[in-house]
Amino acid sequence: MKITVIGRGRVGGGLAALWTGAGHEVTGFGREGGDATGADVVVVAVPGSSIEDALARVAGLGGQVTVDACNLYEQRDNDFPSLSHRIQSIIGGPTAKSFSTNFAAAYAEIGQQRVRPSNLFAADPGAHDVTERLILDAGYEPVFIGDLDPGARLLEDSSGLTRALAGRLGPFFYRYARPGEL
């Protein structure tokens, strides 16, 4: 897949490295922006408050499958149900929320785990399969929680719990599985 990652920080840069290692053609943009023309999928990995500014610096956005990997650390903008919906209003394609409940600081250790760590995601039907493939190619086991609405908001609202656990454990992996699957 041709993947454009908007954001070169820990999350965006880390995911870009994982996907490059899995054989994808990945282009990453930082604050300078760039051109996403021809991308099969666009991944947005910037602070929630920077979404509009980051996307305004990228040409060639329009209708691509989009994965929102942003986190909400500030007060919510009530114009949209979630950051994913805000991104979707700009790019216009099928959208998913993923990678926001995992720690970029642990990306290098994914392959060393006894079982694949889980990655929760929500997606529009048109973004489901691509997002699931990217999750697998990053080394995680995908756990679909449902459609983008209300799933993206549920994932964003869980960030307080994730931060509280990290305060006790540091960066961590999690695994969701049915009884007998572990």
Short mmCIF file of the C-alpha atoms (twelve columns), coordinates in Angstrom:
data_MODEL
# 
_entry.id   MODEL 
# 
loop_
_atom_site.group_PDB 
_atom_site.id 
_atom_site.type_symbol 
_atom_site.label_atom_id 
_atom_site.label_alt_id 
_atom_site.label_comp_id 
_atom_site.label_asym_id 
_atom_site.label_seq_id 
_atom_site.Cartn_x 
_atom_site.Cartn_y 
_atom_site.Cartn_z 
_atom_site.pdbx_PDB_model_num 
ATOM 1   C CA . MET A 1   0.000   0.000   0.000  1 
ATOM 2   C CA . LYS A 2   1.008   3.587   -0.520 1 
ATOM 3   C CA . ILE A 3   0.653   5.231   2.883  1 
ATOM 4   C CA . THR A 4   0.973   8.913   3.693  1 
ATOM 5   C CA . VAL A 5   1.556   9.597   7.387  1 
ATOM 6   C CA . ILE A 6   0.911   13.139  8.550  1 
ATOM 7   C CA . GLY A 7   2.975   13.605  11.682 1 
ATOM 8   C CA . ARG A 8   6.575   12.493  12.218 1 
ATOM 9   C CA . GLY A 9   6.490   12.306  15.999 1 
ATOM 10  C CA . ARG A 10  6.593   9.164   18.106 1 
ATOM 11  C CA . VAL A 11  3.274   7.833   16.838 1 
ATOM 12  C CA . GLY A 12  3.491   8.854   13.169 1 
ATOM 13  C CA . GLY A 13  7.207   8.168   12.825 1 
ATOM 14  C CA . GLY A 14  6.945   4.907   14.736 1 
ATOM 15  C CA . LEU A 15  4.046   3.612   12.654 1 
ATOM 16  C CA . ALA A 16  5.816   4.667   9.451  1 
ATOM 17  C CA . ALA A 17  8.849   2.587   10.470 1 
ATOM 18  C CA . LEU A 18  6.689   -0.458  11.305 1 
ATOM 19  C CA . TRP A 19  4.839   -0.280  7.975  1 
ATOM 20  C CA . THR A 20  8.024   0.306   5.994  1 
ATOM 21  C CA . GLY A 21  9.403   -2.835  7.637  1 
ATOM 22  C CA . ALA A 22  6.259   -4.699  6.529  1 
ATOM 23  C CA . GLY A 23  6.889   -3.708  2.900  1 
ATOM 24  C CA . HIS A 24  4.581   -0.739  2.443  1 
ATOM 25  C CA . GLU A 25  5.579   2.426   0.579  1 
ATOM 26  C CA . VAL A 26  5.387   5.083   3.287  1 
ATOM 27  C CA . THR A 27  5.803   8.844   2.986  1 
ATOM 28  C CA . GLY A 28  5.823   10.948  6.145  1 
ATOM 29  C CA . PHE A 29  5.131   14.648  6.438  1 
ATOM 30  C CA . GLY A 30  5.969   16.937  9.326  1 
ATOM 31  C CA . ARG A 31  5.147   20.591  9.873  1 
ATOM 32  C CA . GLU A 32  6.261   21.478  6.327  1 
ATOM 33  C CA . GLY A 33  3.429   19.431  4.798  1 
ATOM 34  C CA . GLY A 34  3.598   17.788  1.386  1 
ATOM 35  C CA . ASP A 35  1.527   16.148  -1.321 1 
ATOM 36  C CA . ALA A 36  -0.578  13.054  -0.617 1 
ATOM 37  C CA . THR A 37  -1.706  12.571  -4.218 1 
ATOM 38  C CA . GLY A 38  -1.718  8.875   -5.039 1 
ATOM 39  C CA . ALA A 39  -1.851  7.657   -1.442 1 
ATOM 40  C CA . ASP A 40  -4.058  4.622   -0.825 1 
ATOM 41  C CA . VAL A 41  -4.425  5.589   2.806  1 
ATOM 42  C CA . VAL A 42  -3.717  8.701   4.860  1 
ATOM 43  C CA . VAL A 43  -2.796  8.349   8.534  1 
ATOM 44  C CA . VAL A 44  -3.161  11.447  10.702 1 
ATOM 45  C CA . ALA A 45  -0.949  11.362  13.802 1 
ATOM 46  C CA . VAL A 46  -0.809  14.898  15.188 1 
ATOM 47  C CA . PRO A 47  -2.064  16.461  18.416 1 
ATOM 48  C CA . GLY A 48  -5.845  16.905  18.288 1 
ATOM 49  C CA . SER A 49  -5.505  20.677  18.472 1 
ATOM 50  C CA . SER A 50  -3.273  20.684  15.345 1 
ATOM 51  C CA . ILE A 51  -5.497  18.739  12.945 1 
ATOM 52  C CA . GLU A 52  -6.743  21.631  10.799 1 
ATOM 53  C CA . ASP A 53  -3.324  23.273  10.542 1 
ATOM 54  C CA . ALA A 54  -1.566  19.988  9.681  1 
ATOM 55  C CA . LEU A 55  -4.105  19.002  7.023  1 
ATOM 56  C CA . ALA A 56  -4.092  22.506  5.495  1 
ATOM 57  C CA . ARG A 57  -0.391  22.003  4.687  1 
ATOM 58  C CA . VAL A 58  -1.014  18.788  2.719  1 
ATOM 59  C CA . ALA A 59  -2.096  18.870  -0.930 1 
ATOM 60  C CA . GLY A 60  -3.800  15.968  -2.667 1 
ATOM 61  C CA . LEU A 61  -6.201  15.096  0.131  1 
ATOM 62  C CA . GLY A 62  -9.615  14.080  -1.053 1 
ATOM 63  C CA . GLY A 63  -11.528 10.893  -0.458 1 
ATOM 64  C CA . GLN A 64  -8.704  8.596   0.655  1 
ATOM 65  C CA . VAL A 65  -9.218  5.991   3.331  1 
ATOM 66  C CA . THR A 66  -8.073  7.771   6.469  1 
ATOM 67  C CA . VAL A 67  -6.856  6.473   9.828  1 
ATOM 68  C CA . ASP A 68  -7.029  8.873   12.769 1 
ATOM 69  C CA . ALA A 69  -4.255  8.114   15.262 1 
ATOM 70  C CA . CYS A 70  -4.636  11.418  17.129 1 
ATOM 71  C CA . ASN A 71  -5.161  11.830  20.842 1 
ATOM 72  C CA . LEU A 72  -7.325  14.342  22.637 1 
ATOM 73  C CA . TYR A 73  -5.421  16.140  25.406 1 
ATOM 74  C CA . GLU A 74  -7.412  19.349  25.436 1 
ATOM 75  C CA . GLN A 75  -11.057 20.292  25.730 1 
ATOM 76  C CA . ARG A 76  -13.252 18.674  23.101 1 
ATOM 77  C CA . ASP A 77  -14.506 20.732  20.136 1 
ATOM 78  C CA . ASN A 78  -18.244 20.075  20.243 1 
ATOM 79  C CA . ASP A 79  -18.649 20.846  16.527 1 
ATOM 80  C CA . PHE A 80  -17.782 17.182  15.837 1 
ATOM 81  C CA . PRO A 81  -18.540 13.959  17.748 1 
ATOM 82  C CA . SER A 82  -14.826 13.001  17.624 1 
ATOM 83  C CA . LEU A 83  -11.448 13.942  16.177 1 
ATOM 84  C CA . SER A 84  -12.065 11.287  13.519 1 
ATOM 85  C CA . HIS A 85  -15.207 13.077  12.395 1 
ATOM 86  C CA . ARG A 86  -13.296 16.372  12.237 1 
ATOM 87  C CA . ILE A 87  -10.631 14.737  10.034 1 
ATOM 88  C CA . GLN A 88  -13.300 13.080  7.881  1 
ATOM 89  C CA . SER A 89  -14.951 16.469  7.288  1 
ATOM 90  C CA . ILE A 90  -11.683 17.657  5.720  1 
ATOM 91  C CA . ILE A 91  -10.459 14.593  3.792  1 
ATOM 92  C CA . GLY A 92  -13.882 13.211  2.947  1 
ATOM 93  C CA . GLY A 93  -13.101 9.501   2.702  1 
ATOM 94  C CA . PRO A 94  -14.006 6.472   4.795  1 
ATOM 95  C CA . THR A 95  -12.366 6.903   8.184  1 
ATOM 96  C CA . ALA A 96  -11.131 4.810   11.106 1 
ATOM 97  C CA . LYS A 97  -9.855  5.543   14.611 1 
ATOM 98  C CA . SER A 98  -6.884  3.384   15.577 1 
ATOM 99  C CA . PHE A 99  -3.526  3.320   17.387 1 
ATOM 100 C CA . SER A 100 -4.620  5.959   19.910 1 
ATOM 101 C CA . THR A 101 -4.810  3.456   22.792 1 
ATOM 102 C CA . ASN A 102 -1.315  2.016   22.222 1 
ATOM 103 C CA . PHE A 103 2.030   3.393   23.336 1 
ATOM 104 C CA . ALA A 104 4.489   4.474   20.669 1 
ATOM 105 C CA . ALA A 105 7.242   4.079   23.269 1 
ATOM 106 C CA . ALA A 106 6.618   0.310   23.104 1 
ATOM 107 C CA . TYR A 107 6.517   -0.100  19.299 1 
ATOM 108 C CA . ALA A 108 10.034  -1.579  19.209 1 
ATOM 109 C CA . GLU A 109 8.959   -4.333  21.619 1 
ATOM 110 C CA . ILE A 110 5.802   -5.528  19.820 1 
ATOM 111 C CA . GLY A 111 7.496   -8.475  18.111 1 
ATOM 112 C CA . GLN A 112 9.043   -9.706  21.358 1 
ATOM 113 C CA . GLN A 113 5.689   -10.445 23.025 1 
ATOM 114 C CA . ARG A 114 4.406   -13.996 23.632 1 
ATOM 115 C CA . VAL A 115 1.139   -13.076 21.887 1 
ATOM 116 C CA . ARG A 116 0.270   -10.133 19.676 1 
ATOM 117 C CA . PRO A 117 -0.869  -7.159  21.742 1 
ATOM 118 C CA . SER A 118 -4.355  -5.878  20.971 1 
ATOM 119 C CA . ASN A 119 -5.193  -2.676  19.152 1 
ATOM 120 C CA . LEU A 120 -8.735  -1.346  19.453 1 
ATOM 121 C CA . PHE A 121 -10.256 0.322   16.404 1 
ATOM 122 C CA . ALA A 122 -13.510 1.757   15.102 1 
ATOM 123 C CA . ALA A 123 -14.160 2.247   11.404 1 
ATOM 124 C CA . ASP A 124 -16.551 3.142   8.655  1 
ATOM 125 C CA . PRO A 125 -17.237 0.047   6.520  1 
ATOM 126 C CA . GLY A 126 -15.029 1.426   3.724  1 
ATOM 127 C CA . ALA A 127 -12.049 1.832   6.065  1 
ATOM 128 C CA . HIS A 128 -12.399 -1.419  8.030  1 
ATOM 129 C CA . ASP A 129 -10.315 -3.817  5.923  1 
ATOM 130 C CA . VAL A 130 -7.459  -1.384  5.244  1 
ATOM 131 C CA . THR A 131 -7.243  -0.456  8.925  1 
ATOM 132 C CA . GLU A 132 -7.287  -4.091  10.000 1 
ATOM 133 C CA . ARG A 133 -4.419  -4.841  7.562  1 
ATOM 134 C CA . LEU A 134 -2.368  -1.900  8.885  1 
ATOM 135 C CA . ILE A 135 -2.919  -3.058  12.470 1 
ATOM 136 C CA . LEU A 136 -1.713  -6.574  11.610 1 
ATOM 137 C CA . ASP A 137 1.263   -5.210  9.651  1 
ATOM 138 C CA . ALA A 138 2.257   -3.094  12.656 1 
ATOM 139 C CA . GLY A 139 2.343   -6.277  14.784 1 
ATOM 140 C CA . TYR A 140 -0.922  -5.907  16.687 1 
ATOM 141 C CA . GLU A 141 -4.051  -8.045  16.840 1 
ATOM 142 C CA . PRO A 142 -7.020  -5.933  15.671 1 
ATOM 143 C CA . VAL A 143 -10.062 -5.670  17.935 1 
ATOM 144 C CA . PHE A 144 -12.975 -4.008  16.139 1 
ATOM 145 C CA . ILE A 145 -15.256 -2.137  18.533 1 
ATOM 146 C CA . GLY A 146 -17.792 -0.995  15.923 1 
ATOM 147 C CA . ASP A 147 -18.626 1.798   13.550 1 
ATOM 148 C CA . LEU A 148 -16.847 5.142   13.659 1 
ATOM 149 C CA . ASP A 149 -19.927 6.591   15.320 1 
ATOM 150 C CA . PRO A 150 -19.896 6.066   18.316 1 
ATOM 151 C CA . GLY A 151 -16.636 4.048   18.372 1 
ATOM 152 C CA . ALA A 152 -14.194 6.914   17.768 1 
ATOM 153 C CA . ARG A 153 -15.640 8.898   20.656 1 
ATOM 154 C CA . LEU A 154 -15.491 5.840   22.944 1 
ATOM 155 C CA . LEU A 155 -11.789 5.390   22.162 1 
ATOM 156 C CA . GLU A 156 -11.056 9.079   22.726 1 
ATOM 157 C CA . ASP A 157 -12.954 9.087   26.006 1 
ATOM 158 C CA . SER A 158 -10.931 6.086   27.238 1 
ATOM 159 C CA . SER A 159 -7.686  8.091   27.119 1 
ATOM 160 C CA . GLY A 160 -8.048  9.087   30.783 1 
ATOM 161 C CA . LEU A 161 -8.032  5.432   31.823 1 
ATOM 162 C CA . THR A 162 -5.040  4.741   29.567 1 
ATOM 163 C CA . ARG A 163 -3.101  7.638   31.105 1 
ATOM 164 C CA . ALA A 164 -4.009  6.527   34.645 1 
ATOM 165 C CA . LEU A 165 -2.755  3.003   33.954 1 
ATOM 166 C CA . ALA A 166 0.417   4.372   32.376 1 
ATOM 167 C CA . GLY A 167 1.012   6.379   35.542 1 
ATOM 168 C CA . ARG A 168 1.239   3.062   37.407 1 
ATOM 169 C CA . LEU A 169 2.726   0.770   34.754 1 
ATOM 170 C CA . GLY A 170 4.550   3.023   32.337 1 
ATOM 171 C CA . PRO A 171 4.013   2.219   28.661 1 
ATOM 172 C CA . PHE A 172 2.100   -1.055  28.435 1 
ATOM 173 C CA . PHE A 173 0.511   -3.552  26.076 1 
ATOM 174 C CA . TYR A 174 -2.961  -4.977  26.511 1 
ATOM 175 C CA . ARG A 175 -4.680  -8.036  25.111 1 
ATOM 176 C CA . TYR A 176 -8.393  -8.641  24.692 1 
ATOM 177 C CA . ALA A 177 -9.395  -12.231 24.050 1 
ATOM 178 C CA . ARG A 178 -12.243 -14.631 24.607 1 
ATOM 179 C CA . PRO A 179 -11.766 -17.284 27.325 1 
ATOM 180 C CA . GLY A 180 -9.518  -20.035 26.050 1 
ATOM 181 C CA . GLU A 181 -7.787  -17.880 23.406 1 
ATOM 182 C CA . LEU A 182 -4.779  -16.874 25.512 1 
# 
